[in-house]
Amino acid sequence: MTTTTEPTLRPVSAVTHTAQPTTIQTYYANNVKLQVTQWDFKLTFGEIAELSQDGVLHFLDKVAVYMSPEHTKAFAQTLLANVNKYERDIGKIPTMGAVADSAVDTE
């Protein structure tokens, strides 16, 4: 008779070390697009490039970041916790009204 045992999951240590490359690319973003599939989340960061004469905003995409759903959720929780801490320590961050409201795709 053979018995199988489930692997034991060990908690990950909270202590981390990040190796820094000799150069790291830095981008400024005032626009982010979010695309979601069942396998991953894609965040495309960019900048407002121009406002055309007909009132259309044009954006310049700079970098795309893909994350697993699990990593995205952990990132979102960490980001929200830090935004809340910022607002407690420094002051409320104003939202952009209709722009912020339209950021969630409900379809």
Helices and strands as residue ranges (DSSP letters): E 31-36, E 41-51, E 57-67, H 69-89, H 98-101
